[in-house]
Structure formats: structure tokens, C-alpha cells
Amino acid sequence: MSFNKSIEKFLNENYEDNGAKQISLLLRTVPILNELFSIHYKVGEGTFSSVYLATLKNSLQSKNFAVKHLIPTCHPGRIERELQCLKDIGGKDYVVGLDLCLRHAGSVVFVMPFMKHDKFSDYVQDMKPIEMKGYMKALLTALHRVHKFNIIHRDIKPSNFLYDRSNKKYLLVDFGLAQQYTPGVKIKNINSEINQNKFQYTERKSFNENTIDRSLKTSNKPVGDKCYCFGKSKICSLCLIRPSQAASRAGTPGFRAPEVLLKYPWQTPAIDIWACGVMMLSILSGTQPLFRSPDDMTALAEITAIFGSNAMQQCARNLGKKLIFSSEIPGIDIVLLCQKLQTRKKYSKSTASETFKQEIRFNYPEDAYNLLAKLLDIDYKTRITADQALLHPFFNS
């Protein structure tokens, strides 16, 4: 046996063994599961849960179920909110429902219908307009139902919108980050209970600037005075005593809306629409992942590269924030961007003639790009809503 095959065999055996151990641990953690279900294998894993494929033991039907085991350290408020969403919203309009909820000691398990589905990477590059129309309509229909209950999903992304391509079935899943929305009320972070005074800053005598800061503090000057650390690799005491910016940042990198990245506290269901737009942009460009941001600043830079610095600065001003760029960055034509990326994906430069390029560039109708622009409106106040999007000409043509 070759060295590579030996390594492959070792990894497969250990992976299977690890999966078996996890299932065994799950059945010991929630014993009633072993009485009701046969757990076959793990189908997914996230930050706060693991999902397994299961079938009923004493049933003539071979119906499959998704058993979602939430980590024991998951916040009770988060569990309660997800359970409420599944009960109230689920089961209609492509939103996953709940069949059973089990609890044993500190462990909670949700049992939901299982739907086989394709990977986004398998179809993102070759979705025809008619197929994309059905896909986006189903996603917006699901969001319309969720938002009707004043709930923000907060984690819209391809892996949370399951698509069975051969049977044209869709399902919006994972309400683990969902939040209640009340117009005009700040969105609270589920971890806001953490003592914000946990990290106390102390004066560092090694900085000459501290002498200035002490005099400023004792003179009862307002916090809004000009700081002494702008452009420097340190933080002055004036900035340290400013109240921290508290805003929910829950969501997946690459799909967070500008208002989330800018820590705007009054977030709305429009953040789900932005993520929906990112998914549509991936399809129209045949590129996934489109944004590869490791942090919020990089994410803002990536969005700025498309919309330009002037538009992003105006967006920030509308949110009471300020963005500073070292130089002016022009925006780009998003339609041309999609067409170029799509052409690059489908044909190499050596084989693609101008005729083929032109044919592919205009494969999607103009209405599709018009809808995309409305979904990716950087101003959340004018961004299209799910119900408005469903009435868009793209879905009626």
C-alpha cells in the first residue's frame, strides 16, 4: 500500500471512529433519543450545534429526521428564541418546522424534517435564469414569512437555505441567531448580560501623553473634546473613557450588511435582505465565496471596492458614523463585474472567443440585475423588503 493511501485510510478510519464516538456521546447525553431514533451519521456542524440524520426505530415509514443537538453552554435565551421561531413560523413557505423537542439535564435536542440537498458550490456557477428565479423567489418567500413575525434571521447564507436541485425543493433552516425586532428599539446582543466593566483600563505611566489626559480629566472637559491618539499607535485616556459601541454583530462573515459592520444599534430585517443580495450576486457572477473578509474592516473595504468611498461615507453619515479613507475609491458597475466574473469562470482566455463572451455576459435579464441593486442597497432605509422584492418584474417576466 502506498504512503498516500495509508494516510487516506488512517484519516477515514479516525473520522468514522470520531463520528461514532460523537453519536454514542449524544445518546448517553440524551438517553430518550436511543429509545426513539436510530442515529446514522452527522450531516452538519456549527458554532452552537451539531446535526445528525436519524430515523424512527418503531415505524414502518422510512422518514428521515434532522436531529439538532445544541451545545450545553448555549445561552438559554438563544435556545428559547430558536424554539419559539420553529414553533410559530416553521412548517410553511419553505421555513423548517419542528417535530419534537427533547431536553435532558443541560442538553436540548430539536427534531426536524430532514431534506436532502445539494451544495451551493455545485450549482452556483451554472444556474440558468429560470432556475435562479425559482431559487430567489423561494428564499424571499421564506424571508417574507419570517419578517412578518418581526423576526430577523441574522444568518442568511447558502448553507442555511437548503436546495434539492432535482426535486426543486427549498428549506430555510437554523434560527440559532434569530432576534426579535421592534421598530425603533435597539437590537440587543444575547451576550449583553456580560459585565461590561470586566475590562478596566488603567493609566500607563510610560506614555508622556498621560500627563495631558490627567489634566483634561480633572478640568471636567466633555468627552467629545478632540482626542490625542488619532493617527497614533495608542489610545488616549479620552477615548478610553468613552462609552463602548454596543451593537449586535451576529452573522457570518461575508454576509453582514454595512449597518452591522458599522455597529449601528437599530438594526432591522433589512440585514437579511442584504445577505440575500450577496447570495444572488454570487449566482450572477458564478463566484463563491464572493467576499473573503477575516474581519469587519476588511469587509467594509470589500464593499467599498464595489460601491466606492463616497457612497460608503454617505452610508456611514446616515448611521451617525464616520468613515475615513486615505484616498478616493471609485465605484464599479456591478453588472459589468458579474459579467466579467461569470465569463472568467466559464471559459479560459485561450478558449473563449468574443462571441461566446458576449453571449454569456447577457445570459441573465436586465430585471435580474435591477433586483440585485435593490437587494444590495447600502442604505438600509431604502433597501427593498421581501414582500416588495416578490412583486419585482424579475419574478413576473
ZAMARGU-4260 file (C-alpha; in steps of 0.2 Angstrom, whole numbers, plus 5000, padded with zeros to 4 digits):
<rodrens>
0) 5000/5000/5000 | 5007/5017/4995 | 5010/5031/5008 | 4996/5042/5002 | 4983/5028/5003
5) 4989/5023/5020 | 4986/5041/5026 | 4969/5042/5017 | 4964/5025/5026 | 4970/5032/5043
10) 4960/5048/5041 | 4944/5039/5035 | 4945/5027/5050 | 4948/5040/5063 | 4935/5051/5055
15) 4922/5037/5056 | 4928/5032/5073 | 4926/5050/5079 | 4908/5051/5072 | 4903/5035/5080
20) 4910/5042/5097 | 4900/5058/5095 | 4884/5049/5091 | 4887/5037/5106 | 4890/5053/5117
25) 4874/5061/5111 | 4864/5045/5115 | 4871/5045/5133 | 4868/5063/5135 | 4850/5062/5129
30) 4845/5044/5133 | 4827/5045/5126 | 4835/5048/5109 | 4841/5030/5109 | 4823/5024/5113
35) 4815/5033/5099 | 4828/5035/5085 | 4842/5027/5076 | 4856/5040/5073 | 4865/5036/5057
40) 4879/5050/5055 | 4882/5068/5057 | 4876/5079/5042 | 4882/5096/5048 | 4890/5106/5062
45) 4890/5124/5068 | 4896/5135/5082 | 4882/5131/5093 | 4876/5114/5087 | 4878/5098/5078
50) 4865/5090/5066 | 4863/5071/5064 | 4852/5061/5052 | 4840/5049/5061 | 4825/5038/5058
55) 4812/5032/5069 | 4815/5014/5077 | 4797/5008/5078 | 4790/5014/5062 | 4786/5006/5045
60) 4790/5023/5037 | 4807/5027/5032 | 4806/5045/5035 | 4822/5054/5039 | 4824/5067/5053
65) 4837/5080/5057 | 4842/5079/5075 | 4850/5095/5081 | 4859/5094/5097 | 4863/5111/5104
70) 4879/5113/5114 | 4876/5113/5133 | 4884/5130/5135 | 4872/5138/5123 | 4863/5153/5131
75) 4845/5148/5137 | 4838/5164/5129 | 4845/5159/5112 | 4838/5141/5114 | 4821/5148/5119
80) 4821/5160/5104 | 4825/5147/5092 | 4812/5135/5099 | 4799/5149/5098 | 4803/5153/5080
85) 4802/5135/5074 | 4785/5133/5083 | 4777/5149/5077 | 4785/5152/5060 | 4791/5135/5054
90) 4781/5122/5043 | 4776/5135/5029 | 4783/5145/5015 | 4800/5135/5014 | 4803/5138/5033
95) 4809/5122/5043 | 4797/5116/5056 | 4799/5107/5072 | 4793/5089/5075 | 4799/5087/5093
100) 4810/5095/5106 | 4819/5085/5119 | 4828/5090/5135 | 4839/5080/5147 | 4848/5089/5161
105) 4858/5103/5152 | 4856/5096/5134 | 4842/5101/5122 | 4838/5092/5105 | 4827/5098/5091
110) 4820/5085/5079 | 4815/5092/5062 | 4811/5086/5045 | 4827/5081/5035 | 4829/5087/5017
115) 4842/5080/5006 | 4851/5095/4997 | 4865/5100/4985 | 4880/5110/4989 | 4879/5128/4984
120) 4896/5126/4976 | 4889/5113/4964 | 4876/5124/4956 | 4881/5142/4959 | 4891/5143/4943
125) 4878/5136/4931 | 4861/5142/4937 | 4851/5147/4922 | 4839/5162/4924 | 4823/5151/4926
130) 4832/5141/4940 | 4838/5156/4949 | 4821/5164/4948 | 4814/5149/4957 | 4828/5149/4970
135) 4827/5168/4974 | 4808/5168/4974 | 4808/5154/4987 | 4821/5162/4998 | 4812/5179/4998
140) 4795/5170/5001 | 4803/5162/5017 | 4810/5178/5022 | 4794/5187/5020 | 4786/5174/5032
145) 4800/5176/5045 | 4799/5195/5044 | 4780/5195/5046 | 4783/5189/5063 | 4795/5203/5067
150) 4810/5191/5067 | 4827/5194/5060 | 4835/5178/5055 | 4853/5185/5055 | 4862/5171/5047
155) 4855/5170/5029 | 4868/5161/5019 | 4868/5147/5006 | 4871/5133/5019 | 4856/5139/5029
160) 4845/5139/5013 | 4844/5120/5008 | 4840/5117/4990 | 4836/5100/4982 | 4840/5104/4964
165) 4832/5088/4956 | 4816/5090/4965 | 4815/5109/4966 | 4813/5109/4985 | 4819/5123/4997
170) 4820/5125/5015 | 4826/5139/5026 | 4835/5132/5042 | 4845/5137/5058 | 4837/5151/5068
175) 4850/5150/5081 | 4855/5168/5079 | 4837/5174/5076 | 4832/5190/5085 | 4815/5199/5089
180) 4813/5215/5080 | 4804/5230/5087 | 4804/5246/5076 | 4814/5260/5085 | 4821/5249/5098
185) 4840/5244/5098 | 4844/5226/5094 | 4852/5219/5110 | 4866/5206/5109 | 4862/5190/5118
190) 4878/5191/5127 | 4874/5209/5134 | 4872/5201/5151 | 4891/5200/5152 | 4898/5213/5164
195) 4904/5227/5153 | 4915/5233/5167 | 4925/5217/5166 | 4939/5225/5157 | 4945/5241/5166
200) 4958/5252/5158 | 4972/5259/5169 | 4983/5273/5166 | 5000/5268/5159 | 5013/5280/5166
205) 5026/5276/5152 | 5016/5287/5140 | 5020/5305/5140 | 5003/5309/5134 | 4995/5303/5151
210) 5000/5319/5159 | 4989/5329/5146 | 4975/5316/5149 | 4975/5318/5168 | 4974/5337/5166
215) 4959/5335/5154 | 4950/5323/5166 | 4952/5335/5181 | 4946/5350/5171 | 4929/5342/5168
220) 4930/5344/5150 | 4917/5335/5140 | 4921/5318/5132 | 4918/5325/5115 | 4934/5335/5115
225) 4947/5331/5102 | 4957/5316/5107 | 4976/5315/5106 | 4978/5297/5099 | 4971/5300/5081
230) 4984/5293/5069 | 4995/5286/5083 | 4998/5268/5088 | 4990/5270/5105 | 4974/5275/5113
235) 4972/5291/5124 | 4963/5292/5140 | 4949/5302/5132 | 4945/5288/5120 | 4946/5275/5134
240) 4933/5283/5145 | 4921/5285/5130 | 4906/5273/5131 | 4909/5257/5121 | 4898/5255/5105
245) 4886/5241/5108 | 4878/5233/5093 | 4874/5215/5088 | 4887/5208/5076 | 4879/5191/5074
250) 4880/5183/5057 | 4893/5175/5045 | 4907/5185/5038 | 4905/5190/5020 | 4886/5191/5023
255) 4885/5205/5036 | 4876/5221/5030 | 4885/5238/5031 | 4875/5244/5046 | 4880/5228/5055
260) 4899/5231/5051 | 4897/5249/5056 | 4889/5244/5073 | 4873/5253/5070 | 4862/5248/5085
265) 4845/5250/5077 | 4846/5235/5065 | 4831/5229/5055 | 4826/5214/5045 | 4835/5223/5030
270) 4851/5214/5036 | 4843/5198/5030 | 4839/5206/5013 | 4857/5211/5011 | 4863/5193/5014
275) 4850/5188/5001 | 4858/5200/4989 | 4875/5193/4992 | 4869/5176/4988 | 4861/5182/4972
280) 4877/5192/4967 | 4887/5175/4969 | 4875/5167/4957 | 4875/5181/4944 | 4894/5181/4945
285) 4897/5162/4946 | 4908/5166/4961 | 4908/5158/4978 | 4913/5164/4991 | 4912/5182/4984
290) 4918/5191/5000 | 4933/5183/5010 | 4933/5195/5024 | 4943/5190/5040 | 4936/5205/5050
295) 4924/5219/5049 | 4937/5232/5042 | 4941/5221/5028 | 4923/5218/5025 | 4920/5236/5024
300) 4934/5238/5012 | 4927/5224/5000 | 4910/5233/5000 | 4919/5249/4997 | 4928/5242/4982
305) 4911/5239/4973 | 4901/5254/4979 | 4915/5267/4981 | 4921/5278/4995 | 4909/5292/4993
310) 4894/5281/4994 | 4901/5272/5009 | 4905/5288/5018 | 4887/5294/5015 | 4880/5277/5021
315) 4891/5280/5037 | 4884/5298/5039 | 4866/5292/5038 | 4870/5280/5053 | 4879/5293/5063
320) 4896/5286/5060 | 4911/5292/5051 | 4922/5283/5038 | 4939/5290/5033 | 4949/5284/5018
325) 4967/5288/5013 | 4961/5291/4995 | 4945/5292/4985 | 4939/5275/4979 | 4928/5275/4963
330) 4913/5263/4962 | 4911/5250/4949 | 4897/5244/4938 | 4890/5229/4947 | 4883/5222/4931
335) 4899/5223/4922 | 4908/5215/4937 | 4895/5200/4937 | 4898/5198/4918 | 4917/5198/4919
340) 4917/5186/4933 | 4905/5174/4925 | 4915/5174/4909 | 4931/5171/4918 | 4923/5156/4927
345) 4915/5148/4912 | 4929/5150/4899 | 4948/5152/4900 | 4955/5167/4890 | 4963/5155/4877
350) 4947/5146/4873 | 4934/5160/4874 | 4930/5170/4859 | 4922/5187/4860 | 4906/5179/4853
355) 4905/5167/4867 | 4909/5181/4880 | 4895/5192/4874 | 4883/5178/4874 | 4887/5173/4892
360) 4888/5191/4898 | 4869/5194/4894 | 4863/5177/4899 | 4853/5185/4914 | 4840/5198/4910
365) 4841/5216/4915 | 4827/5214/4928 | 4839/5202/4937 | 4852/5215/4939 | 4839/5228/4944
370) 4833/5217/4958 | 4851/5214/4964 | 4854/5233/4965 | 4839/5234/4976 | 4844/5220/4987
375) 4861/5227/4989 | 4856/5245/4993 | 4869/5250/5006 | 4856/5262/5014 | 4845/5250/5024
380) 4831/5263/5024 | 4829/5262/5005 | 4834/5244/5003 | 4819/5233/4996 | 4809/5222/5008
385) 4805/5204/5005 | 4787/5207/5000 | 4792/5221/4988 | 4805/5210/4980 | 4792/5197/4977
390) 4782/5210/4967 | 4798/5214/4956 | 4796/5212/4937 | 4810/5199/4938 | 4798/5187/4945
395) 4784/5191/4933 | 4793/5191/4917
</rodrens>
